[in-house]
């Protein structure tokens, strides 16, 4: 059976893009805790109502409730999943292993990339809101500056793609990722891949990990 995958990496390192390809190619279930929280609330289940009351009070959903949510939505005995966005710190890593994964064959994949390269990549990103096209002024520039190739609409530079915001997000990430990596190293299931290459090259490395 395919290993469960935990994708780890800074914002903009390419995890989301690669997760979609893995789902399409290998049939993985994509577990995003944010999506699960919204879906559980929509079900109007007992757990969903619990989550709703926590969020309506303006509080973050606690780790044990997230684990309860994962157990309610994951059947690890028969399916393989990609965990994206959880765990975010060392304590969550241990809790995920102890309460959900429980020794299941798992690979934690760290999308390693030079942070300055990453900042350059994100700050040069431009979006076309209507067509959904994404451009990069360095690696995938539009044919006409500031315009979408598909729709002709004006491209936007999102506030959270601006340098000051990006550097802050990277600083937060750097403070929390080391204990996570150390934990998965201690379990012997951490794999690091070079996330600075092309999307196809990175996917090729992921295919090797899945098939190993």
N, C-alpha and C positions, 0 to 999 in steps of 0.2 A: 504493500500500500504506500502511496505517496506520503512524505512527511508533512506534518503540520508546519506551517511557515510563520515565523514572526519577523515582519519587516521593520527594520530599524534604520533611521536616517534623519538627517536634518531637513527642515522644510525646503522643498525645491530640489531634493536629491534624486527625485524620479520614482519614488516608491509607488505613488498612485498610478502612474503610467504603466509600470511593470506589473502591478497587481491586476490591472485590467487584462493584460496580455496573458498572464498566468491563468486567470479565470477562463478565458476563451480557449486557450490551448490545452489545458489540463483538467478543466472542470472543477477547479477549486471553488469553495464558498468564500466570499469576501466578507470578513467580519470587521465592520467599522462600528465602534461602540456608539458613536453619535447616531448612526442610522438605526441601530438596534434599540436605542432609547426611544427614538421617535416612533418606531414601529410598535414597540410594546405599549406605549401610551395609546396609540391608535386602536390597539386590540381591546382596550378597556379592561385588561386583565387585572388581577389582584396586584401583580408585580408592577404593571403599567401604572396603576393608580398610586402605588407607593412612590414610583419614580416621579410621577407628575407632581405629587405634593411636595417632594424635595425640591424640584426645580422651580415650582411656583413660589416657594419660600425664598428663592434667590440663592439657594445653596448648591454646591457641587455634589453630584451623586457620589456617595462614598464607595470605596474600593469593594467592600463585601457585597454591596448591591449590584455593582458592575459584574462581579463574579457570578452572582446568582442569575443575572441576565444572560451571561455567556453560557452557563450550564443549561438554561432553559431553551437556548436556541442552537446549541451545537451538539451533534451526535458524533463524537470522535471515533466511536467504534466502527462506523460505516462510511464516514466522510472525511475529507481533508479540507482544512480551512487556512486562509491567510488572515493573520491577526495584524491589523493596521491601526496605529494610534493607541494601542494598549499592549504592553506596559510602557509607562512613561518614566518610571524610576525603579530603583533597585528593589524596593519593598513590593511594588506591584509585580515585578518579575517573579519573586518568590511565591507570592500569593497565586499567580496564574498557574505556576507549576504545581503547587500543592493542592489547589482546589478545582482546577479545570483539566490541565494536561495530564497530571498524575502519571508521569513516566512514559507517556505516549511518544513515539518517534517524532522528534521535532528538530527543526533547524532554525536558528536565529540568524538572519542575514543582515549584516550591517553594510549599508550603502556608504562607503567611505569616499570622501571627496574633500579637497582643499577648500577651506571655508571662504577664502578670498575669491576663488573661482566660482563658488556657489553664489556669493553675494553679487558678483558680476552677472551671472546667469539670471538671477531673479530680478535684479534692478533693470535689466534690459528687456524684460518680458512685457509684451503689449497684447491686449485682448480686444476681440471684436464681439461685443455683447450679443448682437442678433444672430450672427452666423455661428458663434461659438469657436471660431478659429483663434489659435494662439500663435503669436509670433515672437521672435527674439531678434533684437536689432543687430546682434552679432552673428548668430548661427542660422537664423531663418527670417531674414528681413522681408517685409512686404515689397512688392514690385514698385508701388508708389508710396513714398514716405507718408506714414500716418494714416494710410487707407487699407482696408481689408481687400485682399485679392479676390475674394469670393463675392462679397456683397457691396463693396465700395464704401462701406460705412467708416466713420472715424474710429481709429483705435484708441483705447484708453489705457492709462497707466494707473493701476489700482493703488490705493493708498498703502495697502500692506505689502506692495512690491517696491516701495520707496526705501532708499538706503538706510535711513535712521531706524525705521521699523524693522527692516530685515536684520540689521545688526543686533537689535535688541532680541529678536526671536532666536538668532543663532547663539547669543550669549546664554539665554535661558536653556537652550538645548545642550550646550557644552557642559553646563553645571550638572545636568541630570543624566547624561548618557553613560558616563564612565562606570558608575555602579551597575548599570544594566549590562554593559559589555563584560564587566568582571564576573558577574553572576553566570552569564551563559558560557564564558570561558571555563568557569569552575565545573560546569556540567559537561563540558567537552562538545558542545553542539553549536558553537559560534563559528560562522563563516563570514569573512570580510570580502567584499567585491569592490572593484574600482568603479565608482559611479560617474567618473568624469568622461568615460568613453561614450560612443554613440548608443542610442537606445537599443539597436540590434545587438551590439557587442555585449551590453549589460544583460540583455535577455538570454543570450547564448550562455552566459555564466550561470544564470538562474536555471536554465534547462539542465545543465550538468548537475546542479545541486539536487534538483527534483528527481533526476534519473539515477543518481548515485546509489 
